[in-house]
Structures are given as structure tokens and as C-alpha cells.
Amino acid sequence: MGRTNPTFRDLLRAYEDRWQAYRRALRQVDQSLFDQLFEYARQHANASGYLNSSEPLFPLLFSVDLEQEHRLDDLEARLSDLEADEPSTSVDAVHD
């Protein structure tokens, strides 16, 4: 027996296909960001498929949000490391 419901990856491809006119209207630099958002969703397609949501847009958006949270965490950690390596430059030290 075959599947009666499309897989989440199939639904994701369908969303991406429907948004192609929008993508083409974006500036080239934004097109690559658009593509990256769908890549984020593909990275969580297995988990999204387990949800078997009646509205696949929700797990798609949540997957994008998860990846953006990862990026924020990484950037915050890098910033903390950089700040820890910098000598203290407080406002009081500048005015002395």
C-alpha cells in the first residue's frame, strides 16, 4: 500500500513552488535569504513529518524559527567570547 498523505517534504516543495513568483520579485541578495529559510525548514522535515499537522505552514515556520534561534545563540556566544577577550573600556576609563 502506498501513502495516502503527502510527506512533509512534498508539502514543503509545494509551498516553495507556490512562492516562486514572490522569490523572483525579490532582490537577488534577498533571494538567497529566501532560499536559506526553506533550507532551515528542510533541516527539520523529519520532525515536522512526525507532527502530521493539518496545517504544514506551522511546523515550517517553527523550523525556521528554531534555526534562527540556533544562529542567535551562536552569535551571542561569539560576542561573549569577543567581549571576554577585549580589555575593559568603560566610560569612566575614557574620561580619566
Protein Blocks (a to p, Z undefined) as FASTA:
>chain_A
ZZfbdcfklmmmmmmmmmmmmmmmpcfklmmmmmmmmmmmmmmmmmmmmnopablklmmm
mmmmmmmmmmmmmmmmmmmmmmmmpccddfklmmZZ
